[in-house]
Amino acid sequence: MILIDVIHVDTLLIVDVQRELVAGEHAVSGASAFLDRLAAALAAARGGGATVIHLQDDGDRVITHGTSGWQLALSPAPGEPVVAKKHDDGFVDTDLEQLLRASGAHRICLVGIQSEMCVAATARAAISRGFTVVLPRDGHTTYDVPADGTAPAVSAAQVSHVAEWSLGDEVIAPERVADVGFGPLEA
């Protein structure tokens, strides 16, 4: 038996997990299982007393603001902030940093959609602001990249892995979101 140490965090930050991106023609790779993992993480975070913050893409070419597809797939509980964002980086032109600081966040479990775009940009920004970022490998996903000219197709799993790798040693990357423990950190 292999024992896995649980990585403890005080905050769960859910990036752009919106209905249009987990169902139908625009669903990310492995959307159903991905959503189940995030729902379990959300329940664990709430049960452990961790801060939960949702980021919501404010609408683009795939998601139309105000439609049912724009709605969050994991409903916020009362008191959980929803931060609308217009940029990949969830900190740009939002109050995300103020919310994190006010909650006393130190170690953030960052999960969501798209690994190479909004997830990576928000992770980099969190790191640059002094937060520790935990990025579970099965807690973020994206789309397959189709072949284009001489460039071969790239699977969503490979794209996600490269996005995570591009963040370097600055992130903690457990294999599974189930390996993350949620709640206030001991001083």
N, C-alpha and C positions, 0 to 999 in steps of 0.2 A: 504494500500500500504506500502510495506517495502522499505525504502530507503537504498541503499548500498553506502557506501563511496568508492570512487575510490582510489586505491592505485597507487601513481605516481612513475614511474621509469625513469631512464635516459638511460637504455640499455636493449636491447632484445638479449638474447643469445640462439640460436637455436641449439640443440644438436642432431646430427645424424639423421636428417629427410631426409633420402635417399630413392630413388625410390623403391628399393628392400624391404624396410621395411614398405611401405605403399600401396603396390600393389602386387597381386599374392600370391603364396603359403607362403611367409614369412611375409605377412602383419601383423602388430600388431592389437590387438583388437580394433574394431571401427575405423579403419584407415581413411575411407572417411570423417566422421564427424570430427575426430581429425584434419585432414589436412585442412578442411574448417576453423576450429577455429584458427589454426595457421596462415593461409593465412590472415584472418581478423586481427589478432594481428600484423602480419608483415606490413600490409597496414597502420594500426594505428601508428605503430612505425615510419615508414617512413614519414607519414603525420605529425607526431608530432615533427619530428626532433631528435628522439632518435638515439643513436648509435645502429647498428645492426651488430652482428657477428655470423657467421655460423661455427659450428664445424662439421667436416666430418670424419667419421671413415675411416681410410686408408685401410681397407680391412681385412677381417677375414674369418672364415669358411662359413658365410652366404653371405657376400658381397665381390665380387671379384673386386679388384682395377681396375679402368679404364673401367669397363663395364657400360652399361646404368643403371643397378640397383644400381651402386655405386654413380651415379650422385645425386645431391641434388634435392629433390622434390619441394622445394621452391627456385626458382632461385635468386641468389644474384644480387642486383642492382650494377651498377658501384660504386666502392669505398667501398663496403661492404666486409670486410675481410672474407676469408674462411680459417679456421685453420685445417689443416690435423692433425689427432691424431692417435696414435697407442695404447693408453691406455684408460681405462675407464675414468680416471681423465683427463679432457681436458687441465689441466695446465702442466701435465708431458711432458717434452721434446717438448714444444711448446712455441710460443711467445704470448699466450693468455693473461697472466698477463700484459705484456708490452703494448699490444693493449688496454686493459681496462684502464690501468693507463694513457696512452697517450690521451685517449678520455675523461678523467675526470670522468669515471664511479664511481658511489657510490652505487646506488640501481639497481640491475640486475633482470629482469624478465627472469627466466630460464625455458625453455620449451623443450620438445623433447622425445627421445626414448632411451633407456629403463629405466624406473623409478628406478629400484633397482640396476642398474649397472651404466651406464655412467651419467645419470641425477643425481643420488644421489652422486656419487663420485665427479663430478664437483661442485655440490652444496656445499659439505663439504669443498672442496679445496677453493672455493670462500669465504666462511665464514671464514676459517682459515687465509685468506689474508686480512680480514677486510671489505669485501664487504657485503652489505645487500642483501640477496637473497629472491626474491618473487617467489614462486613456486605455480602457480595456479593449483588447483586440476584437472581441465580438460585440462591442458596444457602439461601433460606428460602421457605416457602410456607404456604398455609392452605386454607380452604374458601370456596366461593362463599357469599355471603349471600343467601338467598332474599328475594323481595319480601315485604313485611309491611304490610298495610293500605295506606297511601298512600306508604310508603317503597319505592323501586324496588329490584330485585335489584342486587347488586354482585358483580362477578367476583372470584375469588380473587386474580388478578393486581392488580386495583385495590386490594383490601384490603391486600395485601402492600406495594404502593407507598405507600399512605397510612401504614401502620405505620412503614415506613422513614423517610418524610418527617417523621413526628411526632418522630423522634429529633433532628431539626435538624442543625446543622453539627457535631455532636459525633462523628458516625460517618464513616468512610471507606466509600464505597459503590461499589466497582467493578461494572461490568456483569456480570462472570462470575466464578465461583469459580475458573475456569481462569486468571484474571489474578492469582492469589495465589501467591506463592512461600513455601515453608515451610522453616524451619530456624532455628538460632540467629541472633540479630541481631548485627551488628557493633557494637562499642562506639563 
